[in-house]
Amino acid sequence: MNLPLGPFVADIQGLALDSDDRRRLLHPMTGGVILFARNFESGDQLQALTAEIRALAQPCVAHLRGS
């Protein structure tokens, strides 16, 4: 699904998306996702998480080292 990018940048709380995360990512005002250290466990997990995010809405995804 390719939706136009909105001005809102969302974050997620954990290592995987939950139903609230998916709802926020599908909102038309969401244009990006910012990931923090709390969202990272391993390279494989991070790849799976970003693939799931991009499959939902094609947002811009950024990863920061902070928590």
WOKA-V24291 format. One record per residue. N is the residue number from 1. RES is the residue in three letters. PSI is psi in radians with two decimals (none if undefined). OMEGA is omega in whole degrees, 0 to 359 (none if undefined). Layout:
# WOKA-V24291
N,RES,PSI,OMEGA + N,RES,PSI,OMEGA
This chain:
# WOKA-V24291
1,MET,2.13,178 + 2,ASN,1.85,178 + 3,LEU,2.64,176 + 4,PRO,2.57,181 + 5,LEU,2.35,177 + 6,GLY,-3.11,184 + 7,PRO,-0.13,186 + 8,PHE,2.34,175 + 9,VAL,2.14,183 + 10,ALA,2.79,169 + 11,ASP,2.93,176 + 12,ILE,2.76,188 + 13,GLN,-0.55,189 + 14,GLY,-2.68,183 + 15,LEU,-0.23,181 + 16,ALA,2.81,179 + 17,LEU,2.44,171 + 18,ASP,-3.11,185 + 19,SER,-0.63,177 + 20,ASP,-0.72,177 + 21,ASP,-0.81,181 + 22,ARG,-0.71,178 + 23,ARG,-0.80,179 + 24,ARG,-0.71,181 + 25,LEU,-0.52,180 + 26,LEU,-0.12,179 + 27,HIS,2.38,184 + 28,PRO,-0.29,179 + 29,MET,-0.12,181 + 30,THR,2.17,180 + 31,GLY,-0.13,182 + 32,GLY,2.92,178 + 33,VAL,2.38,176 + 34,ILE,2.25,180 + 35,LEU,2.49,180 + 36,PHE,3.09,180 + 37,ALA,-0.58,180 + 38,ARG,-0.27,180 + 39,ASN,0.00,185 + 40,PHE,2.22,175 + 41,GLU,-0.72,180 + 42,SER,2.92,178 + 43,GLY,-0.75,180 + 44,ASP,-0.75,180 + 45,GLN,-0.73,180 + 46,LEU,-0.69,176 + 47,GLN,-0.74,179 + 48,ALA,-0.73,179 + 49,LEU,-0.84,181 + 50,THR,-0.58,176 + 51,ALA,-0.74,179 + 52,GLU,-0.72,179 + 53,ILE,-0.84,182 + 54,ARG,-0.54,177 + 55,ALA,-0.52,180 + 56,LEU,-0.87,193 + 57,ALA,-0.03,181 + 58,GLN,0.73,179 + 59,PRO,2.94,169 + 60,CYS,2.34,180 + 61,VAL,2.23,177 + 62,ALA,2.53,178 + 63,HIS,2.19,177 + 64,LEU,2.65,181 + 65,ARG,-0.35,182 + 66,GLY,3.01,179 + 67,SER,none,none
